[in-house]
Amino acid sequence: MPDLLLELFSEEIPARMQRKAAEDLKTLVTSALVDAGLPYEGAKAFATPRRLALHVAGVPAGSAATREERKGPRVGAPEKAVEGFLRGAGLASIDDATIQTDPKKADFYVAVIEKPGRSAIDIIADFMPGILRNFPWPKSMKWGTTSTRWVRPLHSIIATFGPETEEPDVVPFEFDGITSGKTTRGHRFLADVAFDVRRFDDYAPALEKHKVVLDADRRKDIILADAKDRALALGLELVEDPALLEEVAGLVEWPVVLTGSFDEAFLEIPDECIQLTIKVNQKCFVLKDPKTGKLANKFVLISNIVAPDDGKLIIAGNEKVIRARLSDAQFFWTSDLKTRLTDNLPKLNDVKFHEKLGSVGERVKRLIALSAELAPLVGADEAKAKRGAELAKADLVSAMVFEFPELQGLMGRYYATAQGEDASVATAIEEHYKPQGPSDNVPADPVAIAVALAEKLDLLTGFWAIDEKPTGSKDPYALRRAALGVIRIVLENDLKLKLKEIIEETYLRIVLRRQSGQQLVFAKTADDYDYATITTRYTKDERFKHVLDLDAPFSVVSSDKKEDSEWSMALASSLENYDFIEQLPSATFVSKDLLSFFADRLKVHLKDEGMRHDLIDAVFALDGQDDLLMVVKRVEALQKFVSSDDGTNLAAGYKRAVNILKAEEKKDGKPVTGKPHADHLSERAEIDLAAAIDTARAEAAEAVRSENFEGAMEALSKLRAPVDRFFEDILVNADDPALRMNRLQLLAEIRDATHVVADFSKVAG
């Protein structure tokens, strides 16, 4: 069958756009072929800096003729309905339609639409100009006097079509003055000549002869292999960088690997700074000494030409630029070391974190308090956790991080270590952003864990407080990543945390801040009050709910105490001149909504482990389920249980009981409440069930309290036989109203007993 070859030859395409553009070309063309009735056997797209190419194999020579009968309105229908039918069917008049009779209905019009087959060349020639005109480049440009828009000036188009055994034809079309043909050009510097091609089988080899490697993945393999060989010859090891490899493969059509060097004095700069400087400014790879693991004063560069002097001039030029860039980095490093991290803290008050969430300095105060609260929960030293949180953001105003934001956290660790901070504090500064993706490691040091959790929980709670949540397509503040980070830290470190209380207390801290000179909640800061530290969450006056000292430890004081009433009156008096905004979500609402978000993220995290989503919902549906580690352990036990015969049958019995309850509660107009009376239990099956429920509920509750979830499932499994026997032997809707209600209450007992472990109504199947 015939093959299609396309090439779009232009000036240099930005490397970051090439791979997606090639896939877009493939998708657009193959979709147009299929829509036109031209199925194909296979397709592959390619990209180099100067061309996009597409090979589509096994395309039919033409589309088949089609015949379609399109039903229209009934005979005698309104004129507008008939006109619409004619337009849709492409008929000139109603006389061109036929009339069919439906025995059950009136006569109606039918249009017989016959389309003759068309040659593939004609079809392709028709749709290609539209594809090129509307090609989805992220950015495009116009040049000359034409209206053409392309990523860079477009020079020529190859479009050939034909079988292997024949000379292919050119698919004739024009795109704003550029006519399709079969001519392309080779490498800009090494073989800048025009040559003709016929089909893909001679196109790719011809490009190779003209110093163009068409396949980007092959260019990457060449670069990686040659770079490793060069490093090995120097007794060194290549520091691989997949993102940089992808980029440089998009910068060259004929990759040539060279090596250069820089002054050893620059090695006093942290390795990451050297690597990033060389990568960002010159797109070069660095090498390391395999014996020490430290960087060597060598680098690998990728040239696009074979130079007559073996690349000496190219190497010298790169060395000159890298020397200047490393001099800048060395200056940033040494000047940053002269400033203590603590001296940077006041500058954070001038760095805005978010318009509605205040400055970075304000956020640091919250992180200190939250880290202190988390420290004993994760086994960390409280003082070190507070210190780590205090310095976590201090490197944001350093010269090195200003130049390379990617180094935030890492540079803080270097500066903290150089300034004699505790090793755990330095680690916390670096790792409090982690994990930043599924392949990133989670913090393991307790101090780092405390600060990392504080960072993410404050971030999530803050944006929930201002109602800036992720949507289906947008997550500008990476809140999904933050939630997954919390989940991974908790699960991989086996941490028991009650997230609900932590979220609520964090929310209360956040809503105390002042925004743009106006009151967000109740007061400017805790320092504005002329009384002792406030540690109460509630007062009798609704206007003064959720008042908490920004820097105080979390605590709750009952609002019905006499002193609280007096305190509330004093507070009202001292704040009578403040403006109040009363319409704020409650802390309970925020925590419930955020925990639901955690449940969704937990499903994503556990997907690859084969955990069922419905079981996660079943556990989270219970009140107070905010301990992620216990949720996962409970889900694991529940999944094992519902997969057994006992679990399957109990779930079926539960659903039967709940369905009966729903129907009867709807009929009676009120829920079934209260315990069944022992005096009304007359049949052996209901007597045995009542006894089994009491035993199973007590045993399951005790097992849950001791976190023995498998034991809790085993306790519930004892209900299987009595539940089955109850439904076999007992008529729930007895004629005697008292007996009927007693049996309904027994069904409610089944529901309540299983809810000790999970909400079985959420269990699918």
N, C-alpha and C positions, 0 to 999 in steps of 0.2 A: 504493500500500500504506500501511497505517497507520504513524504515528510515535508514539514514546513520549517524553514529557517528564517529567523528574523535577527537583524542586528541594527541597533541604534547607536551611531558613532558620533561622539561629541567631544567638547573640551572636557577637562578633568571633572569627574563627578566626586563630590565629597565622600570620603571613605565611610562615614557613618550612615550614608543614605544608600549605599550600593546594594547590600544584601536584600534589604526590604524592597527596593525598586525592582530587582530581578524577580522576586517572588510576586510582586504586584503585577508585573508584565505577564508572568506565567498565568496567574489567576484570571486576569482580565481576558487574555486571548483564549485560553482553554474554555472559560465560561461562555464566551461568545460562540465558539465552535459548537459546543454542546447545545446551546440555545438554538443554533441554526440547523440542528439535526446532523451534526458532524462529530460523532463520538471518536475518540482517539485512543491509542494504545498506551502512550506515555509521553511525558514532557519534562524537560529540565531547563532551568534558567541559569545564566552565568552573568558575571559582572567583572569588569576591570575598571581602572580609573577612567578609561575613555570610551567604554562601550557597554551596552546591555545586549545580551544575546539570548535567544530562545530557540530550542529545538523541540518540535512536536512530532512524534513518530506515529505512524499508522493512522493517518487522516484519510477518510474516504475521498474519492475523486469528486464526489458531488452528493448533494442531499437527495433523498428519495421524494417522489411525488406523494402528496398527502390529500386525503379527502375527509372533510369534517361536516357533520350535520349539526347545525346550530338551531335549537328550538326557539321560536319567537312567540309573540303574543297570539291570543285567540283571534279568529276571524271576526271582524267587527269591533276590534279594540279601538280605543281613542287614537286619534291621529298622531299625537306626540309619542305614544308608545310604539307605534309602527315606524315612525321616523327614526327613533332611537335604535330600533332593531335593524333597520336598513343601514344606518351608519356603522354599527358594530360589525355587521356581516359584510360590509363593503358592496352592497347591492345598489344598483341605480334606481330601481323601482320595485314595488311589491310584486309586479308581474314576474320578476326573476326568482321569486320564492315559490316553493311548492306548498300544497296544503295537505295536511295529514289529519286523519280522524281518530279521535280517542273515544272508544265506546262509552266510557264513563264521564267524559267531558266534551266540551264543544270542539269544533275544528280549530286547528292552530296552524300558523305559518312555520315553515322550516326552510332554512337557507342551507344549501349544499355548497360548501366552500372547497374548491379544488385548487391546490397549489402545485404547479409543476416543479419537478426537481431542478436544482441549480448547480452549476459547477462550483467546486470549493474555492477556486481562484476568484470567482466573482463575489462570493460571499465574504471571503477574507478581505478583498479589496474594498468592500462596502464598509466593514466595521472598523478597520484599522485606523482611518483618520480620526474617528470619534474617540477611540481608545487613547491615541496620542494627544489629542486636544484636551482631554479631561484626565490626563495621567496624574495620580495623586502624589506629586512631589511635596515634601514639607515646605520647601521654598523653591520658587522658580523665577526666571528672569526673561526679559525681552531684549532683543538686540537688533541693530540695524533699523530698517524701516518696516519690517514685517510685524505682524501681530502674533507671531509664534512665541509661545512661552515654554521654556524647558529649563531644567536645572542649570545647564550651561549651554552655550551656543551649539546647536545641532548641525552637523555637517552632512551626513549621508545616512541612507536607510537601505539595508539589504532585506529583500523579501523574495525568497525562491520557494517553489513548490513543485514536487514531482516525484515519481517512483525512482528506485535505485537504478533500474535498468535503462532509464531514458534521461535525456538532457532535461533538467528541470526548467520550468517557466518562471519568469519574473512575475510576481503578483503586482499588477499595475495600480498604484494609487499615489496621491500627492498629499503632502502635509505642508501647507503654507509655503509653497514654492520649492520644496524638496521632493524630488521624484524618486520613487523606490527603484532599486536596481540590484546589481550583484557585485558591486565594487566596494572594497574597504581599504584601509591602510594599516601598515604595521606600526612598530614601536616609534614613538615620536623622534627619538634620537638615534637609535641603532638601526632602524630599517624603515625610514619614512617614505615609503613608496606605495603606490596604489597597485592592487592586484584583484583579480576576479575570483569568485568562489561559486560553487554550484550548490552543494548540499553540505550538511554538517560533517559528514565523513571526511571531506577534504578541507572544510573550513577550519576546524581546530588544528590539524597538522600544518596547514598553510600559515596560520597565525604563529605557531611555534617556530616555523622557519623564519618568520619576520620578527622574532624576539618578543612574542607576546604569549604569556601563559594564561589561557582563558579561564581556567577553573580557580576560583579564589581559595578553595580548600587545598588544592595542589600547591599554590603559591605559599600558603601557610606551612605546609609540610616541608617545602624546600627551605624556607627561612629557618624553621625550627631545627631541622637536621643540620644545616650548614652552621648555624649559630652554636649548636652543641659541639660540633666538630672543632670550630674555632676555639671555643672555651677549653676543650679537652687538650688541644695542642699547647695551650698556655698553662696547663696544669690547674685549671680553674673549672668552675661549674656555672652554667647559665641559670640566672634567676628568672624562671618562667613567669610570664604575664599574659594570660589568655586574651584579655581585652586589648592590650598593646599589640599582640600578634595579629588579632583581627584587624586592627586599624592599619598597621604597616602593610599588611597584605592588600589593603585597598588603596595604598599610595603608590604601588609599583606594578608595572606589567612584566618586568623581567628582573626579579629580585637578585641582588648581589650583596653578599654579606661581608662586612669589613669590621675590623676592630681598631679601637683607639684607646687612649689613656688620659689620665688627668693627674695632677699633683697629689702625692700621697698625703700632703698636709691637710687636704680636704677630708680625709678619712676620720678626723676628729668629730665631724658632724655626724649625727645619728644616721644609721644606714637608710632608714625610711625616708629621710629628707633628701639624701643623695639620690636614691632611686626615683623618688617623685620628681625632683628637679630635672633629672636627665630624661625621664619619661615625658613629662609635660612639655618641656621646651624643645627637645630634639627627637622625640619618638625613638629613643634608643633603649636597649636592654643593658642591665648591669650584670656583672659577674661576681662570684664570691669564691672565697677560699674554702674548699670542702673540708679542710682540716680544722679550721676555726669557726666556720659558719659566718664569718664577717665578710663584708664587701671588699673586693680588691679595687685597685685604682685603674680598672679596665672597663670598657663598655663595648657593646656590639651595635653597629649601625647598619641600616639597610639602604643600599643605593639602588637607583633605577637604571643605572647605566654600567657598562663595562668600560672603565676608564683606561686610557693608554698607559698611565703611570701606575697601574695597579691600585688606584684609588688614593694615592698619597695626598693629593690636593683636597680631595673630599674629606679624608680623615682629619687633615689639618684644620679645615674650616669648622668641622664639628667640634674638634677639641677647643678651638678658640671660643666658640659660643658657650660650650659647657663650662669652661674655665670661668667665664664671666658670670654665669648663672650660679655656679657653686660658690663664687666669691660673695654673691648676694646672700646665699643661704648661710654661709659662714658668719656673715655680719648679723643676720637675724638671730642665729643661734647664740652667738656671744653676747649680743645686746640683751636678749631675753634672759640669759642667765644672770645678768646684773640686777634684774628686778625680781624681787621675791613675789611668789604667787599671792601672798596675802596683800601685797601692795596693789595688786590688780583688782582686788575685790570692789573698792569704791567705784571703779570705772564701769562695773557691771550694772550699776544703777542707771547709767546713761544708755545702756543697750536694751532696746525694746524687744521683749520676747513675743508679745502679741498685744494688739491694741486693747483687748478686753481682759487680758491676763497680766498686764503690767510688765515690768522690766525683768531682765535676767537676775538682777540683784534681789528683787522681791521673790523670785522663784527659788533662788538659792536658800533663802530663809525657810521656805516651806520644805525644801529638800533636807535641810539640817534637822528640822523637827521630825519629819517623817522617817528619816534614817535612824534617828534615835529611838523611835517607837518600834521600828522593825528589827533593830539590832538584837535584842534579847530573843526575839522569835526565830532568828536564823543562826543564833550562836555566835554573834559578832560582839566585839568590844564596843560599847556605846560611844565612848569618847573618840575612838578611831573612826567609827561610822560617821559621827558628826563632823570630824575633821575632813574626811574624804568628801562628804557632801559639800562642805564649805569651799573646798578647793576644786571641786569637780569642773566648774565652768571658768576657772581663773585663766586658763590658757586661751580662751576665746579672744582676749584682747592682746595677745602676744603678737609680735611681728611675724613669726613663722606661721602661725595659724591664719593670720590675716592674708598671708601670701598663698598658703595651701590649706584651705578649710578641711580637706580630707584628713589632716593630721590632728584634728581636735581630739582631746583625750590622750592620745599617744604622747604628744609633746608635753602635756600636763604631767604625765608620769616621768618623763625625762627630767623636767624642771624640778619636780618634787623630790626625785631621788638625788639630784645634784644639790638640793638645798637641805638635805638631811631629814626629810620626812620619813615616817615609818613605812616599811615596805608594803604593808597592807593598805595603807592610805594611798601610796603611789599606784598600786594595782587597781584600787577602786576608781581613781581618777581616769585611768585608761579604759577600764572595762565597764564603766557605768552605762555606756551606750550599747553594750552587747546584750543579746545577740542581734545583729543587724540583718540577718537573713537565715534561711534554713540550714545553710552550710557553715554558719559562724558558730564558734564555740560559746558556751554560756559561762558566766563567772562561776568560779568554784571557791574562791576565798570568801569567807563569811562577811568580811567588811565590804568587799566588792559586791556581793549579793545584796546586802542591805541597801547600798547606794543605787545599784542598778534597778532594784525593785522600786525604790522611791522615785527615781527618774521617770519610770514608765507609768507608775500609778498616778503620779502628779500630772503627767501629760494627759493621760486618758481622762481623769476626773476633771481636769481643767477644761478640756474641750467639750466634755459632756455638760459641764456647768454653763457654758455659753452656747450650748446647742449647736456646736460645730462638729457633727458626727459624720463618719464616712457615708457616702451614698453608694449605689450600685456600681457606678463607674468612676467615682472620684474619691481619693483619700489623700488630700494634699499634705496632711500632717503625719502620714504614716502611722495612723492609729491601729490599723490591723496588725502591722508589724510589731508595735509596742505590746499589744495584747498577746500575740504569739510569743513575744519575748518573756512576758510574765509567766505564761504557761510553761514554757521550756525551763525557765529558771526554777520554778516550783517543782516540776516533775523530775527533772534531772538531778536535783539536789535533795529530793524527798523532803520537801518543806511543808509543814502544816501551818496554813495561814487562813484566818477568817477574813476574807476580803471585804465582806459587807461593812464591818465596823471600820476597817482601814479606809475604804472609799468614802464613807460618810464623814469621818473625821477630816480627811483630806479636803473634801468638798467644803466643810465649814471653814477651814483655813482660807481657802481660795476666795470665798464670797465676802470676806471681811475687807478686802482691799478697796482702795479708792480709785475711781476711774475719771480722768479728765475733769477733776475738780468737783465731781458730783458723787453722791453717795450711791454705791452699788447695793449696799445692804443697810447696815445700821450705824456704822461709825467709821471714822477715818482709819485709825489703827488702835490697837490696845493701849498704846501710850497716851491716848487722848483721855483715858478714864482716870479719875482721881481716887481710885480705890485699889485694893489688892488685886493680884492676878486673877483674871476671870477664868474659871474652869468649869462653868456650868453650860450645859447644852440647851436647857429649856427653862423658861420662866412662865409665870402665870399669864403675863401679858403677851398675847400672840405677836405683837409688833416686835418684841425683843427676843424672838426665838433665834436659835443658832448663833449665839454670841460666844466666841471662843478666842482666847488670847493666841496670837500668832505664834508665839514662841513657847507656850506652856505645854507640858505633857498632856496627853489626852486623859480626860476623866469625866465622869458623869455624876451630877448631883441631882437628887430627886427634886422635882419642882414643887412638891407639896409641903416642903419644910417651911416652917415659919420664917426662918432667916432668909430663905429664897424670896418669899413674898415681900419682906422688907427691902431686900436687895433690889427687887424688881421696881419698887416704888422709887428708890433712890436713883436707879438707873433712868427711869422715866423722867425724873426731875432734871438730872444732869444732861440729858440728851434732848430736852424739849425743843431746842432750836435746830435740831438736825432734820434734814429731809429724808423721807423713807420711801424705798421702793418695795412694795409688798408682794408683787406678783413674781415670785421666784419658785422654781421647783424645790420640793422638799428633798432633804438628804436621802430619805428613804426611797423616793421616786428615782433619784439619780442612781443610787446603788442598785436598785432592781433592774433598771434599764441597762446599766453597764454590765451587770452580771449576765444578763441575757446575751449581750455582745460577746462576753467571754465564753458562754456556752457555744455560740456559733463558731468562734475561733477554735474552741476545743475540738469540735467536730472535724474541722479542717485538719488540725494537727494529728488526730487519731485515725484519719481516713486510711493512711497507708498501713496502719496496724490492724485493720480489719474490724475496728469497733463500729457497732451499729449506731447510727444517728438517733434512732428512736429511743434507744436505751439511755443515751446521754440526756435527752429531753425528759425521760421518765424520772431520772435522778434529780435533775435540776428543778423539776416541777415541785418537789417537796420544799417546804419552808426551811430556810436556814442552810441551804446547800451552797455554801460559798467557799468551802475548802477544796481546792482543785485536786489535790492529791487524793483526798478521801473520795471525791466524786469519781475519779478514774478507777480507784480500787473497787468502789461499789459497782461501777459499770462492768468491770471485768468479771466480778462475781455474778452479776445479774445476767450477763451474756452467756456465761457458762450454764447458769440455771435454766434460762428460757430455752436453751438448746437441748435440754434433757426432756425425757418423757414427762417427768413430774412437773417441770416448769411449763411445758406446752399445755398439759391438761389443766393445771391450775390457772394459767392465763385464760384458757377457754372458759373455765368455770367463773372466773372473775368477770369476764365480759358478759357472760349470761346473767350474772347477778346484777351488774351495773345496768344492763339494758332493761331488766325487769323493774329495777328501782326508778330509772328515768321515766318509764312509761307510767308507773303508778304515781310517782310524784307529780307528773304533769296532769294526770287525771284528778288527783286530790288537791292540786294547787298549792302544795307545801312540801318541804323536804321531809324525809323520814329521819327522825331523831330519836334519841333515847336508847337505853339498853333493853334487850328482850327480857320478859319476865320468866323466871324459872318455872312458875306455876303453870304457864301456858305451853310449856314444852312437853308434849304428850307422846310424840312418836320417837322411836329409838334413833332414827337418822338425825332428827333435829337436836335431840339431847346430846348425841355424840359430837355433832358439829359445834354446838355451843361450847362444849368442854374443850374440843380441839382448838377452837379459835382462841380461847383464853390462854391455853398453854402455848400455842404457837406465837401469839402476840407478845407474851411475856418473854419467851426465849429469844425471839427475833429482836425485841427492843434491847435486851441485855447484850446480845451479840453485837448490835450496832453500836451501843455505848462503848464496848471494848474494841470496836473497829474490826471485829471478826465477821466480815460480810459474807464469807462462804458459810459460816455458821448460821447467819441470819437466813440465808437462802435454804439451808437444810431444815431450819425450823419451819419455814413456810411450806416446804415440801410435804410436811406431815398433814397439811390441809387437803392434799389432793384427794385421798380416798374418802374422807367424810363429806367433802364438797360434792364429789361425784355421786355418792350414795344419797345425799340430800336431794339432788335434782332428780334422781331416779325414783325416790320413794315419796317425796313430799309435794303436795299441791300448795304452792305459795298463796294463790288467791283463793283462800278458803271462804266458805259462805259466812262463817263467824267473823265479824269485823275485828274483834279483839285478837283472834287467832291469826287472821290475815296480817294485821299490823305487827304482831310479834314476829312473824316469819319475815316480813319486810325488814324489820330491825335486825334480824339475824343476817340477812343479805348485806345490810349496811355494815355489820360487824366484819364480814368478809372483806369488804372494800377497805375499811379502816385498818384492819390487820395487815393487809398487804402494803398499805401506804407507809407502814413503818420502814419499809425497805425502798420502795419506789412507787411512782404513780403508774400502775399497770394500764391505765387508760391510754397512756402514750405509747405502749408497746404495740408494734405493728404485728399483723398476722392473727 
